[in-house]
Amino acid sequence: MSKSARYAANRSNGIVKALDHGMELHRKGRFKEAEASYRKVLGAAPTHVGALRLLAILSHECGRNEEAETLLRRVVAIDPNFALAHRNLAHIVSLLGKEGEAAYHYAEASRLDPTDKDAMLEEARIASDVGGDFERALAIYDRGLLIDPKDARLHRGRGKVLAELARFDEAVGAMAEAAKLAPDDAVVHYHRATILSKAGDKPGAAESFKRAAELAPNDADIWLSFADVMRDMDQPQAAVDMLTRAIELNPNYAAAYSNLGNILADAAMLEDAIAAHRMALKLNPNVSEIYNNLGSALQNACRAGEAVEVYLRALQLNSGSDAIYWNLALCLLAIGRLEDGWDLYGFGFASKQRIPFRPFPGLLWQGEELKDKTIMLWREQGVGDDLRFSTCIDDIAEEAGHVIVETDHRLVSLYQRTWPHLTVRAETDRATGLGNYPEAEIDFDYTAPMGIAASMRRRRLSDFPATPRALVADPARRAEARAWLDSLGAGPKIGLTWRSGLRTPIRDLFATRIADWAPLVERGAILVNLQFGKPEEEIREAAEQHGLIVHQMPGLDTHDDLDGVAALTAELDSSTGLWNAATEMVGALGKRASIYMHANHSMQLGTGTLPWRPNLKIHPVMPGFERAPLVARIVDEVFAELSAKGKI
């Protein structure tokens, strides 16, 4: 039955006049008088669905949604085929939080009126955004496009759900069509930019965000998302400018302040980042992600105790976040709460922040008895972590029938020489949980990453050995290194590392420069390179600009040839510099050394020292530390140690 026919069935001249008068008053915003006219109609014809629907709409416009819901339910009960009433009812119950029922009535509206694209759009929105049923939403959009292939809204919605289904090529195509049909619609360009960004086309996303911002320059959300893409494209100043614009438009925009804090943290402007995150929380104290961002900035600023409280608050708001639990674990370890920190250590793998990801369902060691069992321990993270956690191998070897160690291929010979009674082999990327480790090839009863083994065997500071087993360098290569060191002339040969092998603004906060270590040379030392990460340019500049020579052993690749690095390090008279994989190697070889590292690191376990390496003297530093006094203290210690050993 058509709408006009439905009205005609109930019309008398008096009803017609009252209804038309009410509609005219309604259009003019004279709601009380309009309501009186509608009720006059209903007094004469209580089942007049047209008057009931119009009164419901008026009730909604007056903020009386419950009343509107009741009226519209009467309408669809009287006339179940009234498509527009179903759409109106769907809108009202959606506002009242009844999205499931709204979906039903939108579906009824589009079934009864296949040309009602608005109903289809809302039905698809609920299916995707509320129900997560992207396939159903896609089918609805496809049905709508059969009716009107020129509706940009349908193409836009289709593109969004295709992106959710990770069908990015199709999603990009759908959004391109939407932009073609609605070139001046900022919303279309915004969503197109978002999808291009997800698809990995950052330049394309930037262009679309630019167009969206041109069309809607006062939309703070566009500037926020545009800034994210600029950050991803390594254009931090542009991102800051855009976030500043978003904040100018919306001074209470917590997300903009938090994102600004992230960019400042990326640039190692930690105190400014902390201030930005705190402002974000002042504006919106109920977002776990902002607490997590603040905690990360505090952590990088060596303020682990403060970060613990922030992460705990984040978990109150989002108790299911593996990443937050992992961050909390590190901070608990940093402040000396070892058992609490180790209990959460596994979240590093659950959050995919510890690598490599090698799941072994049913085979992961949970502390079971190892007598007469074979356990396979595998490397996690980088070389420094591998060396540090290798101090637990002896503990496990004493308990187990046999131990297999899978490590970085660069460490295999060094480890096998040190533990000849164990099986040492190069790691693979295989795992039973990844489906690439056939059952027939499993030669162990249990397995665990080295850090998990440490979490079980280093629960208290008293669990750390006073003298961990020293790695055994290759005697023949030691002899080669000794001969080369002797060829450098008189003076103590001191290995130097001054920065992290992986360079970031945060890591560079704790870096020194070769020139800072001139006092070693001034006191007669000969500097030898132990630095990872292609230091040749820095070494050349130190020689040209400061006359400082850092010797590099011919033919030794300090990154790939770790057996050679171990041999050279074992023959040095001393080593110093930043705590990194190179100085971990110094400690692992049982050599004494004075080094520096950032304060309150998780691996200090609240001690200000490295319990893993009692032979390393640690100088903790905070961001912004003064390099000259630090170097002076370390140089004095180095020469005191050399004197005690009779090296000078």
C-alpha positions as CSV (number, residue, x, y, z in Angstrom):
1,M,0.0,0.0,0.0
2,S,1.5,3.4,-0.9
3,K,1.8,6.1,1.6
4,S,-0.8,8.3,-0.1
5,A,-3.3,5.5,-0.2
6,R,-2.7,4.7,3.5
7,Y,-3.5,8.3,4.4
8,A,-6.5,8.4,2.1
9,A,-8.2,5.5,3.8
10,N,-8.5,7.5,7.0
11,R,-9.2,10.9,5.6
12,S,-12.4,12.9,6.1
13,N,-12.4,16.6,5.4
14,G,-12.0,17.5,9.1
15,I,-9.2,15.1,9.6
16,V,-7.5,16.3,6.4
17,K,-7.7,19.9,7.5
18,A,-6.4,19.2,11.0
19,L,-3.6,17.1,9.8
20,D,-2.5,19.6,7.1
21,H,-2.7,22.5,9.7
22,G,-0.6,20.5,12.1
23,M,2.0,19.8,9.5
24,E,2.2,23.5,8.6
25,L,2.6,24.4,12.2
26,H,5.2,21.7,12.6
27,R,7.2,23.1,9.7
28,K,7.2,26.6,11.3
29,G,8.5,25.2,14.6
30,R,5.2,25.9,16.5
31,F,5.4,22.5,18.2
32,K,2.7,22.9,20.9
33,E,0.1,24.0,18.4
34,A,1.2,21.3,15.9
35,E,0.9,18.6,18.7
36,A,-2.6,19.8,19.5
37,S,-3.6,19.4,15.8
38,Y,-2.1,15.9,15.6
39,R,-3.9,14.9,18.8
40,K,-7.1,16.3,17.5
41,V,-6.8,14.0,14.5
42,L,-6.0,11.0,16.8
43,G,-9.0,11.9,18.9
44,A,-11.2,11.4,15.8
45,A,-9.2,8.5,14.3
46,P,-7.0,6.8,17.0
47,T,-5.4,4.4,14.5
48,H,-4.4,7.1,12.0
49,V,-0.9,5.9,11.3
50,G,0.1,9.2,9.5
51,A,-0.8,11.3,12.6
52,L,0.8,8.8,14.9
53,R,4.1,8.9,12.9
54,L,4.1,12.7,12.7
55,L,3.4,13.0,16.4
56,A,6.3,10.6,17.1
57,I,8.6,12.7,15.0
58,L,7.5,15.9,16.8
59,S,8.1,14.1,20.2
60,H,11.6,13.1,19.1
61,E,12.4,16.7,18.1
62,C,11.2,17.8,21.5
63,G,13.6,15.3,23.2
64,R,10.9,12.8,24.2
65,N,12.4,9.7,22.5
66,E,10.7,7.2,24.7
67,E,7.3,8.7,23.8
68,A,8.3,8.6,20.1
69,E,9.3,5.0,20.4
70,T,5.9,4.1,21.9
71,L,4.0,5.9,19.2
72,L,6.0,4.3,16.4
73,R,5.6,0.9,17.8
74,R,1.8,1.5,17.6
75,V,2.3,2.5,13.9
76,V,4.1,-0.6,12.9
77,A,1.7,-2.8,14.9
78,I,-1.2,-1.2,13.0
79,D,0.5,-1.3,9.7
80,P,3.5,-3.7,9.5
81,N,4.2,-2.7,5.9
82,F,4.7,1.0,6.6
83,A,8.4,1.2,5.5
84,L,9.0,4.8,6.5
85,A,7.7,4.1,10.0
86,H,10.1,1.2,10.4
87,R,13.0,3.5,9.4
88,N,11.8,6.1,11.9
89,L,11.5,3.5,14.6
90,A,14.9,2.2,13.8
91,H,16.4,5.6,14.2
92,I,14.7,6.2,17.6
93,V,15.6,2.8,19.1
94,S,19.2,3.3,17.9
95,L,19.4,6.5,19.8
96,L,18.1,4.6,22.8
97,G,20.9,2.1,22.5
98,K,18.9,-0.7,21.1
99,E,21.1,-1.3,18.0
100,G,20.0,-4.9,17.5
101,E,16.4,-3.9,17.2
102,A,17.3,-0.9,15.1
103,A,19.0,-3.3,12.6
104,Y,15.8,-5.3,12.3
105,H,13.7,-2.2,11.6
106,Y,16.2,-0.8,9.1
107,A,16.2,-4.1,7.3
108,E,12.4,-4.1,7.3
109,A,12.4,-0.6,5.9
110,S,14.7,-1.5,3.0
111,R,12.8,-4.7,2.3
112,L,9.5,-2.9,2.1
113,D,11.0,-0.1,0.2
114,P,14.0,-1.3,-1.9
115,T,14.7,2.2,-3.0
116,D,15.3,3.5,0.6
117,K,19.0,3.9,0.5
118,D,19.1,5.7,3.9
119,A,17.7,2.6,5.5
120,M,20.3,0.4,3.7
121,L,23.1,2.7,4.8
122,E,22.1,2.5,8.5
123,E,21.4,-1.3,8.3
124,A,24.9,-1.7,6.9
125,R,26.4,0.6,9.5
126,I,25.0,-1.4,12.4
127,A,26.1,-4.7,10.8
128,S,29.7,-3.5,10.5
129,D,30.2,-1.0,13.3
130,V,28.1,-2.7,15.9
131,G,27.9,-6.3,14.9
132,G,31.3,-6.6,13.2
133,D,29.6,-8.5,10.4
134,F,31.5,-7.0,7.5
135,E,30.4,-9.6,5.0
136,R,26.7,-8.8,5.6
137,A,27.4,-5.1,5.5
138,L,29.2,-5.6,2.1
139,A,26.2,-7.5,0.8
140,I,23.9,-4.6,1.8
141,Y,26.1,-2.0,0.1
142,D,26.3,-4.2,-3.0
143,R,22.5,-4.4,-3.1
144,G,22.2,-0.6,-2.8
145,L,24.6,-0.1,-5.6
146,L,22.4,-2.2,-7.9
147,I,19.7,0.3,-7.3
148,D,21.9,3.4,-7.5
149,P,25.5,2.9,-8.7
150,K,26.1,6.7,-8.5
151,D,25.5,7.0,-4.7
152,A,28.9,8.1,-3.3
153,R,27.7,7.2,0.3
154,L,27.3,3.5,-0.8
155,H,30.7,3.4,-2.4
156,R,32.2,5.0,0.7
157,G,30.6,2.5,3.0
158,R,31.6,-0.4,0.8
159,G,35.2,0.8,0.8
160,K,35.3,1.0,4.6
161,V,34.0,-2.6,5.0
162,L,36.4,-3.9,2.3
163,A,39.2,-2.4,4.3
164,E,38.0,-4.1,7.4
165,L,38.1,-7.4,5.4
166,A,41.7,-6.5,4.4
167,R,40.7,-6.4,0.8
168,F,42.6,-3.2,0.3
169,D,42.9,-3.1,-3.4
170,E,39.1,-3.2,-3.7
171,A,38.7,-0.8,-0.9
172,V,40.9,1.8,-2.5
173,G,39.0,1.3,-5.8
174,A,35.6,1.9,-4.0
175,M,36.9,5.0,-2.3
176,A,38.3,6.3,-5.6
177,E,34.8,5.9,-7.1
178,A,33.2,7.7,-4.1
179,A,35.6,10.6,-4.5
180,K,34.9,10.8,-8.2
181,L,31.1,11.0,-7.5
182,A,31.5,13.4,-4.6
183,P,34.7,15.4,-5.3
184,D,33.6,18.1,-2.8
185,D,32.6,15.8,0.1
186,A,35.2,16.2,2.9
187,V,33.9,13.0,4.6
188,V,34.6,10.9,1.5
189,H,38.2,12.3,1.2
190,Y,38.7,11.7,4.9
191,H,37.7,8.0,4.7
192,R,39.6,7.6,1.5
193,A,42.8,8.9,3.1
194,T,42.3,6.6,6.1
195,I,42.0,3.5,3.8
196,L,45.0,4.6,1.7
197,S,47.0,4.9,4.9
198,K,45.9,1.4,6.0
199,A,46.8,0.1,2.6
200,G,50.3,1.5,3.0
201,D,50.0,4.3,0.5
202,K,51.0,7.2,2.8
203,P,51.7,9.7,0.1
204,G,48.2,9.0,-1.4
205,A,46.7,9.3,2.1
206,A,48.4,12.6,2.6
207,E,46.9,14.0,-0.7
208,S,43.4,12.9,0.3
209,F,43.8,14.3,3.8
210,K,45.0,17.6,2.2
211,R,41.8,17.7,0.1
212,A,39.6,16.9,3.1
213,A,41.3,19.7,5.0
214,E,40.7,22.1,2.2
215,L,37.0,21.3,2.1
216,A,36.6,21.2,5.9
217,P,39.4,23.4,7.4
218,N,37.7,23.6,10.8
219,D,37.3,19.9,11.3
220,A,39.8,19.0,14.1
221,D,39.5,15.2,13.4
222,I,40.8,15.6,9.9
223,W,43.9,17.5,11.2
224,L,44.4,14.8,13.8
225,S,44.4,12.0,11.3
226,F,46.5,14.0,8.8
227,A,49.1,14.4,11.5
228,D,49.3,10.7,12.0
229,V,50.2,10.2,8.3
230,M,52.8,12.9,8.5
231,R,54.4,11.3,11.5
232,D,54.5,8.0,9.6
233,M,56.1,9.8,6.7
234,D,58.8,11.1,9.0
235,Q,57.7,14.7,8.8
236,P,57.3,15.4,12.5
237,Q,57.2,19.2,12.2
238,A,54.3,19.0,9.8
239,A,52.6,16.6,12.2
240,V,53.1,19.0,15.1
241,D,51.7,21.9,13.0
242,M,48.6,19.9,12.2
243,L,48.1,18.8,15.8
244,T,48.5,22.4,16.9
245,R,45.8,23.4,14.4
246,A,43.5,20.6,15.8
247,I,44.0,22.0,19.3
248,E,43.3,25.5,18.2
249,L,40.0,24.3,16.8
250,N,39.2,22.2,19.8
251,P,41.2,23.2,22.9
252,N,39.7,20.2,24.8
253,Y,40.9,17.7,22.2
254,A,42.6,15.1,24.4
255,A,43.6,12.8,21.5
256,A,45.5,15.7,19.9
257,Y,47.5,16.4,23.0
258,S,48.3,12.7,23.4
259,N,49.4,12.4,19.8
260,L,51.5,15.5,20.2
261,G,53.1,13.9,23.2
262,N,54.0,10.8,21.1
263,I,55.7,13.0,18.5
264,L,57.6,14.9,21.1
265,A,58.7,11.5,22.7
266,D,59.8,10.3,19.3
267,A,62.1,13.4,19.1
268,A,63.4,12.6,22.7
269,M,61.7,15.7,24.1
270,L,60.6,13.7,27.0
271,E,59.6,16.3,29.5
272,D,57.5,18.1,26.9
273,A,56.0,14.8,25.9
274,I,55.1,14.0,29.5
275,A,53.4,17.4,29.9
276,A,51.4,16.9,26.7
277,H,50.1,13.5,27.9
278,R,49.2,14.9,31.3
279,M,47.2,17.6,29.6
280,A,45.4,14.9,27.6
281,L,44.6,13.0,30.7
282,K,43.3,16.2,32.4
283,L,40.9,16.6,29.5
284,N,40.0,12.9,29.3
285,P,41.1,10.8,32.2
286,N,39.3,7.7,31.0
287,V,41.4,6.6,28.0
288,S,43.8,3.7,28.7
289,E,45.9,4.5,25.6
290,I,46.8,7.9,26.9
291,Y,47.9,6.5,30.2
292,N,50.0,3.9,28.3
293,N,51.6,6.7,26.2
294,L,52.4,8.7,29.4
295,G,53.9,5.6,31.0
296,S,56.1,5.0,28.0
297,A,57.4,8.6,28.1
298,L,58.1,8.3,31.8
299,Q,59.8,4.9,31.2
300,N,62.1,6.5,28.6
301,A,62.8,9.3,31.0
302,C,64.1,6.7,33.5
303,R,61.1,7.4,35.9
304,A,60.0,3.8,36.2
305,G,58.4,4.2,39.6
306,E,56.0,6.9,38.3
307,A,55.3,4.8,35.2
308,V,54.2,1.8,37.3
309,E,51.3,3.8,38.8
310,V,50.3,5.1,35.4
311,Y,50.3,1.6,33.8
312,L,48.2,0.3,36.7
313,R,45.6,3.0,36.0
314,A,45.7,2.1,32.3
315,L,44.9,-1.5,33.2
316,Q,42.0,-0.4,35.3
317,L,40.5,1.0,32.1
318,N,41.7,-1.8,29.8
319,S,42.6,-5.0,31.6
320,G,43.0,-6.9,28.4
321,S,45.9,-5.0,26.9
322,D,49.0,-7.3,26.6
323,A,51.1,-4.3,25.6
324,I,50.3,-2.5,28.9
325,Y,51.1,-5.6,30.9
326,W,54.4,-5.9,29.2
327,N,55.3,-2.2,29.8
328,L,54.3,-2.7,33.5
329,A,56.5,-5.8,33.7
330,L,59.6,-3.9,32.7
331,C,58.9,-1.1,35.1
332,L,58.3,-3.5,38.0
333,L,61.6,-5.2,37.3
334,A,63.2,-1.7,37.1
335,I,62.1,-0.8,40.6
336,G,63.2,-4.2,42.1
337,R,59.8,-6.0,42.3
338,L,61.3,-9.0,40.6
339,E,58.7,-11.6,41.2
340,D,55.8,-9.3,40.1
341,G,57.8,-8.3,37.0
342,W,58.8,-11.8,36.0
343,D,55.3,-13.0,36.4
344,L,54.2,-10.6,33.7
345,Y,57.2,-11.1,31.5
346,G,55.4,-13.5,29.1
347,F,53.3,-10.6,28.0
348,G,56.3,-9.4,25.9
349,F,55.5,-12.3,23.6
350,A,51.8,-12.0,23.8
351,S,52.0,-8.4,22.8
352,K,54.5,-9.3,20.0
353,Q,57.0,-6.9,21.4
354,R,59.5,-9.6,22.1
355,I,60.9,-11.4,19.1
356,P,61.1,-13.8,17.4
357,F,57.5,-15.0,17.8
358,R,57.7,-18.8,18.1
359,P,54.6,-20.3,19.7
360,F,54.9,-23.9,20.9
361,P,51.4,-24.9,22.2
362,G,51.7,-27.7,24.7
363,L,55.5,-27.7,24.6
364,L,56.2,-24.4,26.4
365,W,58.1,-25.0,29.6
366,Q,56.1,-23.8,32.6
367,G,58.6,-24.9,35.3
368,E,58.0,-28.6,35.1
369,E,60.6,-31.1,36.4
370,L,63.3,-31.5,33.9
371,K,65.1,-34.6,35.1
372,D,65.7,-37.0,32.2
373,K,64.0,-34.4,29.9
374,T,65.3,-32.5,26.9
375,I,64.6,-28.7,26.8
376,M,65.3,-26.4,23.9
377,L,66.1,-22.8,24.9
378,W,65.9,-20.3,22.2
379,R,67.2,-16.8,21.6
380,E,65.0,-13.7,22.0
381,Q,65.5,-10.1,21.0
382,G,69.0,-9.0,20.1
383,V,72.6,-10.2,20.8
384,G,72.8,-8.2,24.1
385,D,69.7,-9.9,25.5
386,D,71.0,-13.3,24.2
387,L,74.3,-12.9,26.0
388,R,72.7,-11.7,29.2
389,F,70.1,-14.4,29.5
390,S,72.7,-17.1,28.6
391,T,73.8,-16.8,32.2
392,C,70.8,-19.1,33.0
393,I,72.0,-21.9,30.7
394,D,74.0,-23.5,33.5
395,D,71.0,-23.5,35.9
396,I,68.9,-25.3,33.3
397,A,71.7,-27.7,32.3
398,E,72.1,-28.9,36.0
399,E,68.3,-29.7,36.1
400,A,67.7,-31.2,32.7
401,G,68.7,-34.5,31.0
402,H,69.9,-32.5,28.0
403,V,69.8,-28.9,26.8
404,I,69.5,-27.7,23.2
405,V,70.4,-24.0,22.7
406,E,69.1,-22.3,19.6
407,T,70.9,-19.0,19.2
408,D,71.8,-16.3,16.7
409,H,74.0,-18.0,14.1
410,R,76.8,-15.5,14.9
411,L,77.0,-16.9,18.4
412,V,76.8,-20.7,17.7
413,S,80.6,-21.4,17.7
414,L,81.1,-19.2,20.8
415,Y,78.4,-21.0,22.7
416,Q,79.3,-24.5,21.6
417,R,82.9,-23.8,22.7
418,T,81.6,-22.6,26.1
419,W,79.1,-25.4,26.6
420,P,80.6,-28.4,24.8
421,H,78.3,-30.8,26.6
422,L,75.2,-29.1,25.2
423,T,73.7,-29.1,21.7
424,V,74.1,-25.6,20.2
425,R,72.6,-24.8,16.8
426,A,71.5,-21.8,14.8
427,E,68.0,-20.6,15.4
428,T,65.2,-21.0,12.8
429,D,61.9,-19.2,12.5
430,R,60.1,-22.5,13.0
431,A,57.5,-23.2,15.6
432,T,54.8,-25.9,16.0
433,G,52.3,-23.1,16.5
434,L,53.3,-21.7,13.1
435,G,52.7,-25.0,11.4
436,N,56.3,-25.2,10.0
437,Y,57.8,-27.5,12.6
438,P,56.9,-31.1,11.7
439,E,56.2,-33.3,14.7
440,A,58.7,-35.9,13.5
441,E,61.5,-33.3,13.8
442,I,60.8,-32.3,17.4
443,D,63.7,-33.5,19.5
444,F,62.8,-32.0,22.8
445,D,60.2,-32.4,25.6
446,Y,59.9,-28.7,26.5
447,T,61.0,-25.4,25.1
448,A,61.3,-21.8,26.3
449,P,62.8,-18.5,25.2
450,M,65.8,-17.6,27.3
451,G,64.0,-14.7,29.0
452,I,61.2,-17.0,30.3
453,A,63.9,-19.3,31.7
454,A,65.4,-16.3,33.4
455,S,62.0,-15.3,34.8
456,M,61.8,-18.7,36.5
457,R,65.4,-19.0,37.8
458,R,66.2,-15.3,38.7
459,R,63.3,-14.6,41.0
460,R,65.4,-13.0,43.7
461,L,68.7,-11.2,43.7
462,S,70.2,-14.1,45.7
463,D,69.5,-16.3,42.7
464,F,72.2,-14.6,40.6
465,P,75.6,-16.4,40.6
466,A,78.5,-14.4,42.0
467,T,80.7,-15.5,39.0
468,P,78.7,-16.5,35.9
469,R,80.4,-18.9,33.5
470,A,82.6,-16.9,31.1
471,L,82.3,-17.4,27.4
472,V,85.3,-19.1,25.8
473,A,86.8,-17.2,22.9
474,D,88.6,-19.0,20.1
475,P,92.3,-19.4,21.2
476,A,93.6,-19.2,17.6
477,R,91.7,-16.0,16.9
478,R,92.8,-14.6,20.3
479,A,96.4,-15.1,19.2
480,E,95.7,-13.2,16.0
481,A,94.1,-10.4,17.9
482,R,97.0,-10.3,20.4
483,A,99.5,-10.0,17.6
484,W,97.5,-7.1,16.0
485,L,97.1,-5.3,19.3
486,D,100.8,-5.6,19.9
487,S,101.5,-4.1,16.5
488,L,99.7,-0.9,17.6
489,G,102.6,0.1,19.9
490,A,103.0,0.8,23.6
491,G,100.0,1.8,25.8
492,P,96.9,0.0,27.1
493,K,94.6,-1.2,24.4
494,I,91.0,-0.1,25.4
495,G,87.9,-1.2,23.5
496,L,85.4,1.6,23.0
497,T,81.7,1.7,22.2
498,W,79.9,5.0,22.4
499,R,76.3,4.5,21.2
500,S,73.7,2.0,20.4
501,G,74.0,0.0,17.2
502,L,70.4,0.9,16.5
503,R,70.0,4.7,16.3
504,T,66.9,6.5,17.4
505,P,66.4,9.9,19.1
506,I,65.7,8.1,22.4
507,R,68.7,5.9,22.2
508,D,70.9,8.9,21.2
509,L,69.9,10.6,24.4
510,F,72.3,8.2,26.1
511,A,75.0,8.2,23.4
512,T,78.4,9.8,23.7
513,R,80.8,10.8,20.9
514,I,84.3,9.5,20.2
515,A,85.7,13.0,21.0
516,D,84.2,12.7,24.5
517,W,86.7,9.9,25.2
518,A,89.8,12.0,24.3
519,P,90.9,11.8,28.0
520,L,91.7,8.1,27.5
521,V,94.1,9.0,24.7
522,E,95.6,11.9,26.7
523,R,96.6,9.4,29.4
524,G,98.3,7.1,26.9
525,A,95.6,4.7,25.9
526,I,95.1,3.2,22.4
527,L,91.5,3.1,21.4
528,V,90.1,0.0,19.6
529,N,86.7,-0.1,17.9
530,L,84.1,-2.4,19.4
531,Q,81.1,-0.4,18.0
532,F,78.3,-2.1,16.2
533,G,76.3,-0.4,13.5
534,K,78.7,0.9,10.8
535,P,80.8,3.5,12.7
536,E,83.3,4.2,10.0
537,E,82.1,7.7,9.2
538,E,82.3,8.7,12.9
539,I,85.7,7.2,13.2
540,R,86.9,9.1,10.2
541,E,85.5,12.4,11.5
542,A,87.1,11.9,14.9
543,A,90.4,11.5,13.2
544,E,90.0,14.5,10.9
545,Q,88.4,16.9,13.3
546,H,89.9,15.9,16.7
547,G,93.0,13.9,15.8
548,L,91.6,10.9,17.7
549,I,92.4,7.5,16.2
550,V,90.1,4.6,16.9
551,H,91.8,1.5,15.5
552,Q,89.8,-1.1,13.6
553,M,91.1,-4.6,13.4
554,P,91.7,-5.4,9.7
555,G,89.2,-7.8,8.3
556,L,87.0,-7.9,11.4
557,D,83.3,-7.1,10.9
558,T,82.1,-6.1,14.4
559,H,78.5,-6.7,13.4
560,D,78.6,-10.1,11.8
561,D,81.8,-11.8,13.1
562,L,81.0,-12.1,16.8
563,D,83.5,-14.9,17.3
564,G,86.1,-12.5,16.1
565,V,84.8,-9.7,18.3
566,A,84.9,-12.1,21.3
567,A,88.5,-13.0,20.5
568,L,89.5,-9.3,20.2
569,T,87.6,-8.3,23.3
570,A,89.2,-11.0,25.4
571,E,92.7,-9.7,24.5
572,L,92.0,-6.0,25.3
573,D,93.5,-4.5,28.4
574,S,90.1,-2.9,29.2
575,S,86.9,-1.8,27.6
576,T,84.4,1.0,28.2
577,G,81.6,3.0,26.8
578,L,77.8,2.6,26.6
579,W,76.0,-0.5,27.8
580,N,75.1,-2.3,24.6
581,A,75.7,-5.7,22.9
582,A,79.5,-4.9,22.7
583,T,79.8,-4.3,26.4
584,E,77.5,-7.2,27.2
585,M,80.2,-9.3,25.3
586,V,82.8,-7.8,27.6
587,G,80.9,-8.9,30.6
588,A,80.1,-12.3,29.1
589,L,83.8,-13.0,28.6
590,G,84.4,-12.4,32.3
591,K,86.3,-9.2,31.7
592,R,86.0,-6.3,34.2
593,A,85.0,-3.0,32.8
594,S,83.5,0.4,33.7
595,I,80.5,1.3,31.5
596,Y,77.5,3.6,31.7
597,M,73.8,3.0,31.0
598,H,70.5,4.8,31.5
599,A,69.3,4.7,35.0
600,N,66.4,2.5,36.3
601,H,66.7,0.1,33.4
602,S,64.6,-3.0,33.9
603,M,67.7,-5.3,33.7
604,Q,69.2,-3.4,36.7
605,L,66.4,-4.9,38.8
606,G,66.3,-1.9,41.1
607,T,70.0,-2.2,42.1
608,G,71.7,0.5,40.1
609,T,74.1,-2.3,39.0
610,L,73.8,-5.2,36.6
611,P,73.3,-8.4,38.7
612,W,73.7,-10.4,35.6
613,R,77.3,-9.1,35.2
614,P,78.9,-8.4,38.5
615,N,82.2,-7.8,36.7
616,L,80.8,-4.7,35.1
617,K,80.9,-1.4,37.0
618,I,77.8,0.6,36.1
619,H,77.4,4.3,35.9
620,P,73.7,5.1,35.6
621,V,72.8,8.3,33.8
622,M,69.6,10.2,33.2
623,P,68.6,12.0,30.0
624,G,70.5,15.2,29.6
625,F,73.5,13.9,31.5
626,E,76.8,15.8,31.3
627,R,79.2,13.8,29.3
628,A,82.5,15.3,30.5
629,P,82.1,14.5,34.2
630,L,80.8,11.0,33.4
631,V,83.8,10.3,31.1
632,A,86.2,11.7,33.7
633,R,84.9,9.3,36.4
634,I,85.0,6.3,34.1
635,V,88.5,7.2,32.9
636,D,89.8,7.4,36.5
637,E,88.3,3.9,37.2
638,V,89.7,2.4,34.0
639,F,93.2,3.6,34.8
640,A,92.9,2.5,38.4
641,E,92.0,-1.0,37.3
642,L,94.8,-1.0,34.7
643,S,97.2,0.0,37.4
644,A,96.0,-2.7,39.8
645,K,96.5,-5.3,37.0
646,G,100.0,-4.0,36.3
647,K,99.0,-2.9,32.8
648,I,100.4,0.6,33.2
